[in-house]
Amino acid sequence: MRHTVVFTAHYPSIARDILAPVADLIEHPTEHQRTEDDVITLLSEADAAITLLSDPLTRRVLASNPNLRMVANYAVGYNNVDVAAARELGIVVTNTPGVLTEATADLTMALILAVLRRVLEGADEVRRTGRCIWEPLHLLGVSLQGKRLGIVGMGRIGSAVAARARAFGMEVAGVRRGEPLDELLATSDVVSLHAPLTAETTHLIDAAALAKMKRGAFLINTARGKLVDEAALCDALERGRLRGAGLDVYEDEPRVSPRLLALPNVVALPHIGSATEETRSAMARIAATDVARFLGGEAPLHAIG
């Protein structure tokens, strides 16, 4: 008997190439504001599914689809999945670890450079005016050399960022999960977030944490939007407490705060940390291969829990 695999988005073609020979595929267009009811409907025929980080895979969703036996989350994170409920229901959950490291670390450095050197402000000025004006005090930014980069979360991505930052002449300090942040925040010129989103790390960077940062420091977030209290961040930026921020993730995705967008010292990107052809294809290969292994009676290679 052939199984049915549901894709909740348009994934790179390698996922289809791997699974089409062994399963019937139902592919849905990419959407980012699905409700639980939406996902229940999408997964109604699924024996297995490849899902987005934005798909709410709650206990209700998982329990409403009795044929569902596997979910391959197309992401490193899986905070959208009720893993405990999946375990109770006998549903295997996998993710795509490892392959996002280099791409996300590259983008983190791109944000650091863009914010400190005011790259987007300069690019926007040239496009708007059609002129290139050199003036001694025009669009002065901050050099990376000799600055201290504080990394919150020294896992694979944080460590890869550290290696890149050192190559730019930055001094690097880092803390791991559960370690105190106060000294790091107080002594870092740039703070970059690479922690997972958990109940404990939600709003890790709140008003109190921002008040502990050096005046004129910069905040970079390529991890999870809810690590940061965006209202408090906007307050700190508007008051000049922080000099700038580089963000690839947001507290209420896909919505981005109008207050953030109104600030010229914020570089805001559309969650593209893993957006290279190589990385996204590797993610699809991992997810699809784990589904194929599971359907063939083998253990997936990247099961969670």
N, C-alpha and C positions, 0 to 999 in steps of 0.2 A: 504494500500500500504506500502510495506517495504522500508525503506530508505537505502541508501548506506553510509557507514562510511569508510573513508580512513585512514589507519595508515601509516604515512610517515617513520616509523622505526619499528624495532622489539621491542615491549614493553613487560613488564612482563605479564604473562598469565592472570592475573586477569582482564585486560582490555578486552580481548577476551571473558572471561567468562561472564562479565557483558553485553557486547553488542551483542554477537552472537544470543541470543534469540530474540532480537528486531530489528536487522538490518543485512543487507548483508555487509560483511567486505571485504575490499581489503587491503591487507598488503604488504608493500614494504620494502625492506632491508634498514638498516640504512646507510645513507650517509651524509656527512657533507660539501660538496662543491657544492650544487645544485645551479643552476642559476634560475632566474625567469621563464624562459621557461620550465625548468625541473619541477618546482613546478606546473606551469599551467597544464602541462600534467598529473602529478600525481593526481591532484584534479579534473580532467575533469568530473569524474562521481560522485563526492562527494556531498552529502547533508550536511555532517558534516565531520570533520577531526580532528585527534589528530596529532599535529605537533611538530617538534623540534625547539629549540631556534635558530638553524642554518638555518632553512627554511625561505627564504625571502618572507614574506607575505606582499608584497607591494600593493599599490593601483592597479597597473596593474595586478598583480596576482589575487587579490580578484575580480576585475571587469571582469576578463576573464572567471570566472566560475559562471555562473548565477544561477546554482542550489545550490551553497554553501550558507548555512545559519548559520553555526556555526563552529568556530575553537577553539579547546581546546589545548592550548599551554602547552606542557609537560615541564613546568619550572615555577619558580616564576617570572622570568623576562619575558617581552614581547616586548623588544625593536626591535625585528624582525618583529613586526606586525604594520602596519599602522592603528592604532586604530581609528583615525578620519575617514579614508576612510571606514573602516569596519562599523562604525556607520552610515555613509551616505548611505551605500549599504544595510543596514539592516542585517548585519552579526554580530552575537553575538560572543564575544571573552572571553575565560576564561583562568585562570592559575591555578597553584597548590601551593598556599601559605601555610605557617605554617609547613608543614611536613619536610622541608629541614633544619630547624633551628638547631636541635641537631647534625645532621650528619656534617653539614658545620662548626659548632662551634668546633666539635671534630677535624676535619681536620685542622682547623686554628691552634689549639693548637699543633697538630702534626707537622705542618710546623714550628711553632715557636721553638719547641724543636729540630727539625731536623737541623734547620739553626744555632741556637745559640750553640748547642752542637755538631755540625759537624757530625751528625749521618751517613749521606750517604757517606761522605768522609771516615769515619772509616770502614763502611761496604764494600765499594769498595776496600779498601786496603787489608782487610782480604781475600776477594775473589781473588784478583789479586795475592797476595803473598803467600797465604796459611799459613800465620804466624800471631801470636798474640803477639805483642811486647809492653811491658809496659815501658814507659820512662817518667821521670818527666816533660818534656816539649813537649811531643808528642800530637798533635791534641788538643791543649787546646781550649776550647770553652768558653762560657759565661754563668754564672748562671742566672736563672730567678729571684731568690729571690731579692727583693729590686729594681728591674728594673721597669721603667715606661712604661706602654703600652698605646699608644695613639690610640684610636679607632675612625675611620672616618665613621660615620653612626651608631648611637646608636638605631637601630631598634631591631627586634627580634633576628637576628643573632648576631649583635654587642653586645647586652646585654647578650646573652648566652656566648659569648667569654669572656666578662668581668667577669662573675661569675667563669668561669674556671680559668682565669688568677689569680684572687684573691686567689683561692685555692692553686696556685703555689707560692704565696707570692709576686706577682707583684702588684705594685701600678697602678691603672687604671684611665685614664682620657678619656673623649669622647666628640665628637661634633656631633650635629645633622645637618640635611640638611640646608644649607644656613648660618651656623655659620662660622666665620673666623677660618682658620687653623693655622695661623702663630705661636701662642703660643704652640699649641699642637705639631706641627712639631719641634719646637726649643727645646722642653723639653722632648721629648719621646725617649727612648732607642729603642723601637720597635714601628713601625706604622703599623696598620692593617686596611685594607680597606674593608668596608661593605656597601658602598653607591650604589644606583641604577645607571644605565647608562642613562644619559640624555644629551641633548645638552650642559647643563651647567656643567656637571661633566666629559665630555669627556676631557681626558688629565688633569684631576684635579691635578694629580701628574706629573708635567712637570719639566723642568730644574730649573725654579725659585723655585718651591716647594721643590725640592730635595736639592737645595742650602741652604734652610732654616732648613733642618733637622740637628740634631746633627751629628758631624763627628763620624763615627764608628757605626751609628745606623743601624737598620735592617728594611726592608720593606716586608710586607706580603700582598698578594692579593689573596683572594678567592672569590671576587665579580665579577667584569667584567674586561676583559683585557684592554679595551680601556680607563679605568680610568687612566692608566699609559702611559706616553710617553716612550716607551721601548728604543728608541735610547738614550734619556736622562738618563734613568736608567742604561743602559750599560755604558755610560760615567762615571756616578757617582761610579759605582762598579769598573770599570777598573782603575779609578784614586784613589781609596781608600777612596773616600768621604763617601760611605756606606760600611759597613763591610760584608753585605750579604743580600740575598733576598730569600723569599719562595713564589713560584707562583703556582697557580692551574689554572690560566686563562691567556690569552695572547691577545695581540693587534690584531693579524691577524690570529685567529684560523681558521683551524687547524694547520697552520704553526706556528712554534716556531723559534724565531730569533736565527741564528747560534751564534751570539755574546753572547747571554744568555747561550747557551749550552756549550760554551767554558770556562765559568767561574766556577771554583770549589766551589765558595762560593754562588752559586745559586742552590736551590733545586727546580726542575721543575717537576710538577706532571701533568698528562693528564686530567685535568678538572674532578676530582673525588670527589668534595665536597659533592655531594649527593649520592655517590656510595656505599650505603649499601643495602642489600637485602630488609630490612624493608622500607627504605625511597623510593627507586625506585618503589616498589610495591604500597606504599601509594600514590605516585604521579600518577601511572597508575589508581588506584582505583578512585581518585578524578576526573581525566580527563574523564574517561569512565562514571562515575556516572553522571557527568554534561551533557555529551552528551546524555545519556539515558533519563535523566530528560527533556532535551530540545526536543528530538524526541517524548517524551510522552506528550508534551504540558505543562510541568512544567518549572518554572524558574530555570536555573542553580544556584548553590550555590556560585559560584566563578566568576561571571561575572565581567569584567573590564569596568570601565567607567559608 
